[in-house]
Amino acid sequence: MNRHGYQRCPKVSGAVCASTLARNGVSVTIFDSARGPGGRMSQRREIIEDGKELLFDHGAPYFTATNADVLGLVRDWEARGLVAEWKENFGSFDFASQKFVNIEKEGLSKKYVGVPGMNSICSALCKEPGVESKFGEGVGRLEWLEDEDSWLLTGLDGQYLGHFKGVVASDKNIVSPRFTNVTGRSTPLDLSLAPELAMRMKEIPVTSCFALMLAFEEPLSLIPAKGVSFNNSEVLRWAFCNSSKPERSTFSEHWVLHSTDEYAKSVIAQMGLQKPSNAALTKVANELFQEFQNTGLNISKPFFMKAHRWGSAFPASSIAREEKCLWDGKKRLAICGDFCVSPNVEGAILSGMAAASKHIPQNNLVKTNSSPSWFG
């Protein structure tokens, strides 16, 4: 039995938690059905016909930090070359007046991005000493063995994954009916094993979103900002120029658009929760791009265009704001994520830090200037 193994999903909350545990002498094994780390901080890689590679941060475009512990951690990441400040103009476009408003140089707060991609942070944390990462290997069931005082984990196909002294989960769908609706499988965690935690997580309201990835031969010169929020649009919420971030490719200009929650919900209501077809995503792509063109900013035709669905993009409520994570001390089960603190990257980091602290004996906790913290 791995006496100090902990399982979790490597979204940023989970990656921060794993790194913190490992640095405090607790060995960690990560399981995730995805091909790599990141969650909504992942990076999309597309190869076009001429063999060129296009990279898009199609989830969270950046993050901010105000908490002292998070800022300390960000400084450490900067020193390691994992993040950089994104210094560009940001503003809003009003569809009613067809004008830009509130153009700000660099905005009101520092905006940080992973380099060379948003997933760089999670990728580095999941490779630190003491962390073993197993991608493409999801957890299908978590079973508490009372007589052994440990957790038994099995995979999506029933394969044995191991025994663990504790578990940290960073996926809100671990007990959600949404998991069953999408996959047709039972939820990984039986509600009866942690009834109090399960009830708090069972119905977390979420907002949905479609992302549109675009690549242009020439810069969109009439747009005076690299990050744009939209007012008075039922379709678009915001857009940002991905290629303007530090250490990104500059052979073409890349933009990512995000839809409004209202638009996404209406589309999902029609197509259902199952994986959308290529035809459905093409229709979404055309509608989002048409709205982008409706700005009247002479948006040229892109040479690449592809849509992606984030079915439960952001939590609409916080279920553990004071505690920052959910915790069952008897079974050593922690649940963390942005849905515990606040729906952003910083909230996820803080939740991951809190979950790690539950598994570390206080006399073993390492105190540093860059206390583990942080996503969204």
Buried (B, 14 or more C-beta within 10 A) or exposed (E): EBEBBBBBBBBBBBBBBBBBBBBBEBBBBBBBBBEBBBBBBBBBEBEEEEEEEBBBBBBBBBBBBEBEBBBBBBBBBBEEEBBBBBBBBBBBBBBEEEEBEEEEEEBEEBBBBBBBBBBBBBBBBBEBEBBBBBBEBBBBBBBBEEEEEBBBBBBBEEEEBBBBBBBBBBBBBBBBEBBEEBBEEEBBBBEEBBEEBBEBBEEBEBBBBBBBBBBBEEEBEEBEBBBBBBBEBEBBBBBBBBBBBBEBBEEBBBBBBBBBBBBBBBBBEEBEBEEBEEEBBBBBBEBBBEBBEBBEBEBEEBBBBBBBBBBBBBBEEBBBEEEBBBBBEEBBBBBBBBBBBBBBBBBBBBBBBBBBBBBBEEEEEEEEEBBBBBBB
